[in-house]
C-alpha cells in the first residue's frame, strides 16, 4: 500500500459510493443506506474529510448546456523534463481555466490535456495564446472529440 493511501473498511467504501452519486444526501439518510446509526456515520464522514479521502463537495454542471461543447485532447511535448521544468509547467497549467485535466504521460509525448471551449475558434485562441506559451512547450498535437461516450467523476470505489 502507498504511504498516501488510507485503510478503508466496507462502511467507509459504502459512504464513498453513496456520496459519489448523491453528494447532497443527509447524514441521516446516508446512515440508513450504509447500515449504521447517525453518530458513527458522521464520525466516519469527518475522518474521511480530515484524511482528505473526501476532498470537497461540488455541483456537477453540464458543460453542454452552458455552450462549452468543444472538447480537444492535446498532446504536449516539452523541451525540458527535469523536475524544475515539470514543476513550472504543472503550476502554469493549473492557471489555465480551459484545461479541465492534465496528465503526465509515459509515452513519446509528455502531457495529455483535456481542453474545453465554446468553439474551434475559441480553442485555437487558447492553443495559441495559452497552451503554446506554457513553460517549456516544444510542440502540441490536437485531437478533437466528436462525442463523449462516457464521462464520470470516479469509477468503482469498493
ABEGO torsion letter per residue (X at the ends): XBAABBBBBAAAAAAAAAAAABAABBAAAAAAAAGBBAAAAAAAAAAAAAAGABAEBBBBBBAAAAGBABBBBBBBBBABABAAAAAAAAAAAAABAABABBBBBBBABABBBBBBBABAAAAAAAAAAAAAABBGBABBBBBBBABBABBBABBBAX
